Amino acid sequence: MDNDRFLLNNDLFAQHTLRKIKLPESYDTILNLLTTIQEYREFAHPNSDRWIEYIQDVFHLLGFSARFHNQRLMLISEMGLNRSAKILVGISLPEEDILNIAPWLKWSELLSLVASSMNIQWGIMTNGMELRIYDFLVSNFSEKYYWANIEKIINNSSEESFYSFYKILFYLKQNPQKAPGPETKKAPKNKKSVDQMKIHERKRDSNPENELEPKATRRVFYNIQVGNKEISESEKKTHISVRRVIDIYQKMIHNSTSFDMACDAVAKKYGIEPATVLHDVGARLHINPDQFTALVKCRNEFIFHLKFCFPGEGDNIDDLLEKDN
C-alpha cells in the first residue's frame, strides 16, 4: 500500500501481507459506511462531553464491539464474536497530546504495559481526529506504526484513503494475535519501563494481605487497622492499592524521602513485603519508580494519573488527598 497524505504505514505492515487482504464487503458498501460516519461526525463536537462516545460509535460502525476498561482505555474486538483476544485502544482528547501523557511518559509505553498484562498484541491510540496502530510484539514498537488522519479522510470524503484504512482494521479483526510481517518478534524488555518494576514471585506467607497481590483487575475492599488507630471512613471504602500509593506519595512529599524509603515505610505500616508495595506502582499505575518520582513533583498530574488508573475511585482519592491542600 502506497502512503498518501492521510495515511502512513511507517514500517509496521509488510506490503505483501496487505496485498493479500480480501474484504467480504463491496467497494460501494464500504463507501456507504464512510457516508454514515460523516453523518455521525456532523453531530459530534470535539469539545463536548460526548466526544469519547463518538469515538466508541465510530468503532461500532467499523464492525467492532467496544467496551470501556476505564475512562481512557477501551477494549475492542470483532463484533458478534466472543473472543478472548482483543485490541487495546487508548483515548486522548483533541486538545491533549496524542503521543505523550506527560513529558516523561509516552502513550504507547503505557498501552504496551497494559496490553502485556492482558496478553494483547495490538494497540490503537486515538483522539477521534487521528489514529495510530501499534504492534507490541515488534521491536521498537513506538517507531513502527500505522497512522491515519480520520478527520481529514472524513472532511475530504477521501474514498481511497478510507478504503485502505478499512482494510487495515479488517486485518486486525481477523488476526488479533498474529504478527503481520517477518520482523515481528517478542519485543525486548525495556530496562527503564519494565525491569525496574518486575516483581519476582515469592512464596506467600500466612499474611492475608498477600492474597490480594496477583490480579490487578481484582476489586477487593476491606477494612484494616494500623496499630491501635482505626483508619478513616474514606480509607475504609477505598481500594487498598490506592491507599498504599497515596501513602507513598505523602511520605515522599512530607518527609522528603526517596521512593525506595517510602515503599519500605509503607510496607512496614501494612505488615507486607516491599515487593507488594512496588507491585502497586508497577501493575496498577503502569509506571516505574523513576516515573513515579517525577509524577510526585506535580500534584495535579499525580491525581490525574491516579484517577485514570482507578476510574471508580475519584471521590475517595480527593478525600484522602484533601489534607495535603
BELKASUL-V572958 format. One record per helix or strand of 3 or more residues. SS is the DSSP state (hx for helix, st for strand). FROM is the first residue (numbers start at 1). TO is the last residue. If there is no record, write none. Layout:
BEGIN
ss & from & to
SS & FROM & TO
SS & FROM & TO
END
This chain:
BEGIN
ss & from & to
st & 7 & 10
hx & 15 & 19
hx & 27 & 42
hx & 51 & 61
st & 64 & 70
st & 73 & 78
st & 87 & 91
st & 100 & 102
hx & 107 & 118
st & 122 & 126
st & 131 & 135
hx & 141 & 143
st & 145 & 148
hx & 150 & 155
hx & 159 & 174
hx & 195 & 197
hx & 208 & 212
hx & 233 & 236
hx & 240 & 254
hx & 259 & 270
hx & 274 & 285
hx & 289 & 296
hx & 299 & 309
hx & 314 & 324
END
